[in-house]
């Protein structure tokens, strides 16, 4: 079994990216999958959450493909645009020294822009099922002949109702190809799909033991409105006063915007994302590692291989849509036996995503309510009182006291000194951020009611279809008896 990435004999340019990403030893899924993919086998991989499966297929396929060849050579299909963006970013990061161009294709964005990017020499397309099927059905991708096709999070695509779309997509793809299917679980429809689209595949699996989160990490989430995200982050930083924290955003633009917002609020913080040059990236990581800054805003890809000790808090500014990403993010804290806290911000419509992460990762994430401005102020007063009682005496304090005693009494001097300190401890921001317990309970009740109605609707639809089938069968029996 290979215990180093060098043992795989990957393309030198890919190896260089592996080293710069900070990857040390291949994970179990990488050890099993990479040699099989390099040998050209089709593959079914039951890859649980947090196993490094994206690199498991990215490293070998990028090693085999020549970016100088024309046309799209690799197609990766993912269930959501967020996961598509994340996979695309990681593939770009690992393939950039070999000269790969990667394009992300999903609904809600300009057709023309995506098609233009593909036509400009993209070797890799990472797509959601609906958009790529739409492009293929309408003949918008001429000479589309990827030699490698990867289905990522296949069971999620099944749960989201994309199975029929997946089957249709494969009718447009070349018969001669290398196909891989990655899925956390293997329900029967996924097994049947694998039989249909793969050719004599090899099978690998990672046991569920690899998907659990660290018990030393306290996990919680706060429900907010979309427009409250920045205020919520500032409120948490003010209230918790973390020793060292990473705030994860999904995109480079979000990293830049939040970093600017926090600097304006008076925090010593830097951003880290894939558009940064390597020297600049190393400078930021060094500043964070040696506590020149205690706050870092980063994307998932930029934080890969980030080995910084004593991170007390991780804040998911946006909920990661991929449970694997959640495990990776919160694993930055709670290391070497130390306690850590992982915080996730989500909107009411993202509540189900929190529940899905809990289920797939096998963890409990506690719901909490953000402190009000009044609660923040009380917390600051308590902290200030503690700091004053524990503060060492300055040698010049007696001189100032002697000067002031000629003008007023000791009580007044103490009150005036504390008042000066309180001006620096004034709590800012809205009085209330996010949903309180009562509002949250109403939202959950409404969501569950909506889900139950949907289930009843699906059941009625199924029963109606079943009744029609039974009626036709009975009528055929009656007709046959008449004749």
Order of alpha helices (4+ residues) and beta strands (2+ residues): alpha-alpha-beta-alpha-beta-alpha-beta-alpha-beta-alpha-beta-alpha-alpha-beta-alpha-beta-beta-alpha-beta-alpha-beta-alpha-beta-beta-alpha-beta-alpha-beta-alpha-alpha-alpha-alpha
